[in-house]
Amino acid sequence: MPLNDLTSAAARLVVEDGLEYGAAKRKAARDLLRRHARASELPSNEAVEDSVREYLSVFMADTQPAELRALRRLALRWMERLADFRPHLAGAVWRGTATRRSVIQIELYCDDPKAAEIELLNQHADFAFAGHGAERHDVLALLEPSEELGQPVQLFLHVLDSDDLRGGLKPDAKGRTWRGDSSALATLLNVEPT
């Protein structure tokens, strides 16, 4: 099976099913290769993202930009609510490949990991502990209604150590950043940060 077919299949799963890149690559490999593939046999995240961009331009050019803008607005509201934790938007919403099925991924950088939970409780936010991420950090999940999309949107708040931010701002091979703060997101939305 050519790598391009696997990359395209993974991209379709990202867009249509809202899967994260790793899960989409593994599922595409199982579907196409009828077996579990080794990591070295899977396409890179960058290759999948390029394929996602191509898929969106062909099949969702009329709807995806508005959906992305709605998700980014919702993310910015939450980033402003959690400003004390130096929030950074990551994932498809930051990278510009999100659709209404995408999860908003916000990273919070805390000296005390429980502080984010306490702040959410103080704000009367309805959240659940979603376990640990791949990097062994806490993930808090929220479901937030979106009037623009007419449906609830899943948010994952990744609670990271304050020191993790230093290494998190490195760009990819094409010079694009993997995450951005509320000021950078406001610039993408052409709005003034509060």
N, C-alpha and C positions, 0 to 999 in steps of 0.2 A: 504494500500500500504506500503510495507516494506521500511524502510529508505534507505536500500542499493540500491533499485531500483531507488529511487529519487536521491540519490547521483550519481549513474552511469549515469542517464539521464542528470543531471546537468553537469557532466564532459564531456559528449559527446557534449553538447551545447557549452561549453567553447572551446573545441578543434575545432569542425566543423564550428561553427558560429562566433567564436571570442568574445563571450559574457563575460562580467565580472562575477565573482562568484555570486554576489547578484542577478543580472538579470537572470542568468542561473538557479539558485535555484527556483526563483519565476516562471519562464516559465516552468520548469520541473514539478513543483507542479500543475500549471494550466493544463498542458497537461496530467499528470498522475492522478491527483486527481479530475480534472474537477472543481476546485474551487481555490480561493485564500487561501493559507495556512498561518497560524500564524507563526511568526518567530521561536517560540519554536518547531514547527513541521519540520523545515528545517534543513538539515545537516549543520555542521560547515564548515567554509572555509577550515580548515585543512583536513577534511574528503573529501571534493570535490577535493582539490589539490592532495591528495593521489590517488584518483580515476583517476584524469587527468594523473598523472604519469603512472599509470597502463595502461590506454588507449593508451598513447603515446608509451609505450614499446611494446604493442601488434600490433598496427595498423600503427605507423609512425616511427618506429625505424630506418628506412633507410633514412628518409628525415628530421625529426625534428631536429637532432643535427646541421645540416648545416644551417637550417633556424634560429635556436636560435643564432648561432654564427654570422650570418649576422645581425640580429637585435641588438645583443650586440655591434657589431662594429659600427653600425649606432648610437646607444645610446651613446657610448663613444665619438664619434666625436662631438655630440651635447653637451655633458657634458663638454668637453674641451672648446668648443666655449662659454659656459656660466659659466665658472669656478668661476667668481666673485660672483656667487650666491649659492655657496656650493651645487651643484647639487647632488642628490642621485637618483639612479635608483630604482624603485619599481615595483611591479606587476609581471606578468608572465615572463617578460624578465629577471628580476633579479632572480626570484625564479627557473628559468630553465625549465618552462613548456610552453614557448611561441612557437607559430607556425607563419607562414607567415601571418595569419589573426589577430594576436595579436597587440594591441596598445602598443607603448613604453610609459611608464609612468615615467616621470622625475619630481622630486620634487625640487623646487628652494626655498631657504631660504633667504628672503630679509628683510632688514630694511625698505625699501620703496617699496610697492607692484608695483608701477608704473615703478620702475627701470628696471625690467625685460622686460616690454613692450618697454621701450625706447631703451634698448640694442638690442632687436630684430629689431626694426626700423633702428637703426644705422647699423646693419648687413644686412639690406635689406631683411630680412626674411619675407616671405609671411605667415602671421598667422591670425587667427581669434579668437575672444573672444568666448569661448565655454560655458561661464556661470560659475556657482558656483558648486563646488563639494559638496559631502555629508557633509563635514565639513565646508562649507561656505567659501571656498577659491576660488580665481580666477583660472580658467583653460583656458590656451591658446592652441589652436590646430594648428598643422602644418601638411602638407602632404609633405613627403620627398621621392624622388625617391631612390630606392635601385637597383644598378646594379646587385648585387649578387642574389637578389630575382626576378629581372625582373619586378618589380611592385612598385608602391608608398606605403609607410608605414606611418601610422598615428602616430603622436607623440602628447601626451598631456603633457603640462608643467603646473604643479600644483604650483601656487605661494603662498607660505606659509610665515608666520612670522618667523623671525630668531630664536625666542625662541622655536618654535615648534620642532626644531631638537633634543633637549634634550630627549624628550619622544619618539621620532621616532626611536631610535636605539635599543629598547628592542627586544630580540629574542622571537620566538614563543615557544610553549611547548616542541618542539624537539630541541631547541637551534639554530634554523636557523634564520637568520636575515630577516627582512621584506624589507630592503633596503640597498643599499651600495653606497659608493662614487666612484669617478672615479678610484682611486687607487685600491680599492677592485675589481672593474669591470675589470681593466687591469690585475689583478692577475688571475681572472677567464679565461681571454682570453690569458694568457701567453704572454702579450706584456708589454713593458715599457710605463708608463704614460708619457705624454709630459708636 
